[in-house]
Amino acid sequence: MVIKDFDGLMAQLAQKLPPKLTSQYIVRASATVDIPPSLDGRDLPENFFGLASSYAFDGKSIGPVDFFLSARRRYPEFLISVNESAESPFLSVLRDNRLIQVAVIESDLICVGSVGSMIGEGAVCCIDVSTAASYRGIRLCESFADFLLVTASLFLNRLGGRRELNERIYSKYSLSEKAVAFFEARVA
């Protein structure tokens, strides 16, 4: 599964970034990546599984969103580590809410909903683990593809000094006020 708009955004980002940063920030379509279809009994939603299996997220970031905890780990290893390891400090939060952590932003978790999750299967949320007393999710986007497109578009606007275009992005993806506040504070 490839997102044509996402590939175009990555090409635009590559033009804006200094060459030495493109290896960190540019996610490219690749041959099939070996992503497990289920983590700790939580099935990966098709909209995430298809993209995670088609793009090389190893050691990559899109703006402040990191798809790794250690640049030395491959993306499938990251997914297994944060979603199955007893050492993961948020494993019970993920299990209880039927969420799958797919990235981090600062120290907070970016997750997709599995079947029966609190946010809906395939939807993306942020779990604020750095300041919240209870780990409640902020629903960000309807799908992982939308999350990638919104994040990359906002990052591109920030790099190009074109933040006035952000409102169009929020409108196009029908983002909630809480989601807009999140993206404005953390990505844009």
KAJO-V558226 format. One record per pair of residues at least 24 apart in sequence whose C-alpha atoms are under 8 Angstrom apart, sorted by the first residue. I is the first residue (numbers start at 1). J is the second residue. D is the distance in Angstrom with one decimal. If there is no record, write none. Layout:
# KAJO-V558226
i | j | d
I | J | D
I | J | D
This chain:
# KAJO-V558226
i | j | d
1 | 50 | 5.3
1 | 51 | 5.6
1 | 53 | 7.9
1 | 54 | 6.0
2 | 29 | 6.9
2 | 51 | 6.7
2 | 54 | 6.7
2 | 55 | 7.8
3 | 145 | 7.3
5 | 149 | 7.4
6 | 148 | 7.3
6 | 149 | 5.9
6 | 152 | 7.7
9 | 149 | 7.9
9 | 152 | 6.6
9 | 153 | 6.8
9 | 156 | 7.7
10 | 152 | 7.5
12 | 156 | 7.6
13 | 156 | 6.0
16 | 156 | 7.9
16 | 159 | 7.0
16 | 160 | 7.4
23 | 60 | 7.7
24 | 59 | 6.7
24 | 60 | 5.0
24 | 61 | 6.2
25 | 60 | 5.6
25 | 61 | 5.0
25 | 62 | 5.5
25 | 63 | 7.2
26 | 60 | 7.0
26 | 61 | 7.6
26 | 62 | 7.4
27 | 55 | 6.7
27 | 56 | 6.0
27 | 57 | 6.0
27 | 60 | 6.6
28 | 55 | 5.7
28 | 56 | 5.8
28 | 57 | 7.9
29 | 54 | 5.7
29 | 55 | 4.3
29 | 56 | 6.3
30 | 54 | 5.7
30 | 55 | 5.2
30 | 56 | 5.8
31 | 55 | 7.7
33 | 76 | 8.0
34 | 76 | 6.8
35 | 76 | 5.4
36 | 76 | 7.4
39 | 80 | 6.8
39 | 83 | 6.3
39 | 84 | 6.4
39 | 100 | 7.7
40 | 83 | 6.8
40 | 84 | 5.4
40 | 95 | 8.0
42 | 95 | 7.8
42 | 98 | 6.6
42 | 99 | 7.7
42 | 100 | 7.5
42 | 114 | 6.1
42 | 115 | 7.4
43 | 114 | 5.9
43 | 115 | 6.9
44 | 100 | 7.5
44 | 114 | 6.0
45 | 112 | 7.8
45 | 113 | 7.3
45 | 114 | 5.8
45 | 115 | 7.3
45 | 121 | 6.3
45 | 122 | 5.2
46 | 122 | 7.4
47 | 122 | 6.2
47 | 143 | 6.6
47 | 144 | 6.5
47 | 145 | 7.2
48 | 112 | 7.6
48 | 122 | 6.7
48 | 143 | 7.6
48 | 144 | 5.6
48 | 145 | 7.5
51 | 145 | 7.5
62 | 151 | 6.8
62 | 152 | 6.1
62 | 155 | 7.3
63 | 151 | 7.4
63 | 152 | 7.3
63 | 155 | 5.6
63 | 187 | 6.6
64 | 105 | 5.8
64 | 106 | 7.1
64 | 186 | 7.3
64 | 187 | 6.3
65 | 103 | 6.6
65 | 104 | 5.8
65 | 105 | 4.7
65 | 106 | 7.5
66 | 103 | 5.6
66 | 104 | 5.3
66 | 105 | 6.2
67 | 102 | 6.8
67 | 103 | 4.6
67 | 104 | 6.5
68 | 103 | 6.6
68 | 104 | 7.5
69 | 104 | 7.9
93 | 135 | 7.4
105 | 186 | 7.9
112 | 143 | 7.9
112 | 144 | 7.2
138 | 178 | 6.9
138 | 179 | 6.9
139 | 178 | 7.9
139 | 179 | 6.5
140 | 175 | 7.0
140 | 176 | 7.6
140 | 178 | 7.9
140 | 179 | 4.8
140 | 182 | 8.0
141 | 173 | 7.6
141 | 175 | 6.8
141 | 179 | 7.7
146 | 173 | 7.3
151 | 183 | 7.8
151 | 187 | 6.8
154 | 187 | 6.6
154 | 188 | 5.3
155 | 187 | 6.4
155 | 188 | 6.1
157 | 188 | 7.6
158 | 188 | 5.9
163 | 188 | 7.2
